[in-house]
Amino acid sequence: MKRFNELDEPFICENCLKPVSKLFYSSRDHCPFCLYSKHVDKSPGDRANLCKGLLEPIDIEKFRNTYKIIYRCTKCGELHKNIMANDDDINMIINISKKAN
């Protein structure tokens, strides 16, 4: 089982360059504007992944009562998933979902 190290830090998105605030109810793991993430963790919050590539959102999947964003790393190609945040741009979620299908 993956160990979860909760880190909720503000950051500047490396894809769209917008400032991203803390999530406050969990750990922020992607940009709410463009939905990109960064390949920094091996286990959630450990910052131990040496890749550091951008995670491009490529698809959406239903997960319990919410959705997960499916990513492909632009550097190493690994697939990764993150749960959608409450403040994610819903239009971006819809557009990604449409492109994948």
N, C-alpha and C positions, 0 to 999 in steps of 0.2 A: 504494500500500500504506500502511495506517495505521501510524504510528510509535507504539511502545509505550513510555511513560514509567512505569516501575514505581514505584508509590506504595502502600505497605502501611501504612496508618495506622489506629489505633483511632478510633472515632467513636461518637456517640450516634445511634441510628436516629431519624429524624424522624417515622416512622410509629408504631412501637410504643414508642419512648422507652427501649429497652434499650441498655445499653452493649455495643458490639461490639469484640472484640479483633482484633489483627492476624491475618492468615491464615498468615503465615510461609513458605509455599511459593510464593506468587504474590501478586498485589495483591488485597486485599479490595475488592470492588466492590458488595456488597449485604449486607443484614442476613441472618444465618443463621436467625433466628427467624421473621420475617414475610416474608422474601425481597424486601422493597421495596429500591429503589435510589434514587439521586438523579441527575438529569439535569445533570451537571457537566462532562462531557468531550465534545469534538469528536473528538479522537483519544484512545485510551486513556491516561489519566494526565495529560493536559494541563491540566485544570481550566479550559478556555477557553470552555465553553458558558455563555452568559448566562441561559439559561432557568431553571435551578435548581429545576425542578418535581420532584415525586416520581414515580418510575417504578413503576407498579403492575404486579405480575406477573399476566399474563393467560393464559399458555399455556406449555407445555413441549414441546420438540422434541428428538429423538434427534440427537446430534452425536458422531461417531466412537464412542468407548467410554464416553461420558458423556451428559449432557443439557445443553441450553441453556434458560434461562428467557427467555421473551419478555415484554417490558414495553411498556406504553403510558404515555407521559408524561401525568400528570393536568393539566398546564398547557398544553402545546402540541400534544399528541396524537401526537407522533412515536413510532414503534416502535423498539425497541432490544433487543439480545440480550446476555446474559451467561452464561458457562459456570457451571454448578452447582459449588459448593464442597463439599469433603469433609465439612464439618460442618453443611451445610444441613439444616434440619428436613425429613426425608423425608416426614413426614405432610403438610406444607405442599405439597411437590412433588406428591404424589399428589392432594391436594384440588384444586390448580390444574389438573392434568391432567384430572381428572374434570369440572370446571366447564366447561372449554373444549370438551369433546366431548359 
